[in-house]
Amino acid sequence: VYAFDPTPRSLEWVNSNKFDERFVFSAVGVDEMDGEVIFDFPTKVQNVSFSRGDSTRPGVSLPVKRLGSIMAGLNHPHLTVLKLDVEGFEYKVLPDMLATKIYPDVIAVEFHHRMYGFSDGDTLQAVHALRSSGFKLFHVSQTGREYSFIKR
């Protein structure tokens, strides 16, 4: 299992725990580009999740890589399962993934519509793009935020 998250609280948590050697953590975020982007600090001090920066709140610049760059660096030509809970970055990651013809067998994604400035329409557009690329939607959670797709 490969996990990616550059945010300070996640790094602290990973460094304070012991994991099976099959868990590989990298302090980089997943985005539509390679470089650095602004992550907004959580709105409440007890929250952990940083989000895609909107330039109206204080943030921190952190490293990100495209999914294709991460796969190339790990010498992974294919993904079996991709799980995304990336606090708004999914609206950029998924179109980039499809544009570069990366087609995991299964995708589990938490959409953040009605949060961070994203709308229901943004999620519907992402779902349509996935379905148009040969993914079948097979589950939506009761909250209406977690979606699961399988490649047909």
C-alpha positions, 0 to 999 in steps of 0.5 A, spaced: 500 500 500 502 506 497 500 512 501 501 520 499 500 526 503 505 532 505 501 535 510 504 536 517 499 533 521 499 527 517 507 526 517 506 527 524 501 521 525 505 517 520 512 518 524 509 516 531 506 510 528 509 503 526 507 500 520 507 493 516 513 494 511 508 493 506 505 500 507 510 505 504 508 513 505 511 519 501 510 526 503 507 528 497 500 530 495 497 528 488 495 533 483 494 535 476 502 538 476 509 536 479 511 542 483 508 545 489 501 548 491 498 552 497 494 547 501 489 551 506 490 550 513 484 546 517 478 551 519 478 548 526 484 547 530 481 540 532 481 538 524 486 534 520 485 535 513 488 541 509 485 542 503 486 545 496 488 552 497 483 558 495 488 564 496 482 567 501 485 563 507 492 562 510 496 556 507 502 553 506 506 551 500 507 543 499 510 538 494 505 535 489 506 530 483 501 528 478 499 521 478 503 519 472 509 521 475 508 518 482 507 511 478 513 512 473 517 514 479 515 507 483 515 503 476 508 502 476 505 501 469 498 499 472 494 501 478 489 496 481 486 500 486 486 508 487 483 511 493 482 518 493 480 522 499 484 529 497 480 534 500 478 538 493 484 535 489 480 530 486 477 535 481 484 536 478 487 529 479 481 525 476 481 529 469 489 529 469 488 521 470 483 520 464 487 525 460 494 521 461 490 514 460 491 512 467 485 507 468 485 503 475 481 497 475 477 500 481 477 507 484 474 509 490 473 517 491 471 522 496 468 528 493 468 534 496 462 538 493 459 543 497 466 544 501 472 548 499 468 552 493 466 545 489 459 544 487 454 538 486 455 540 478 463 539 479 462 532 482 456 530 476 462 532 471 467 528 474 462 522 474 460 523 467 467 523 465 469 517 469 463 513 466 465 516 459 472 513 460 469 506 461 468 506 468 462 503 472 459 507 478 457 501 483 456 504 489 455 511 492 455 512 500 449 514 504 452 521 505 453 522 497 460 523 498 464 517 497 463 513 490 466 507 487 467 505 480 470 499 476 473 499 469 468 495 465 
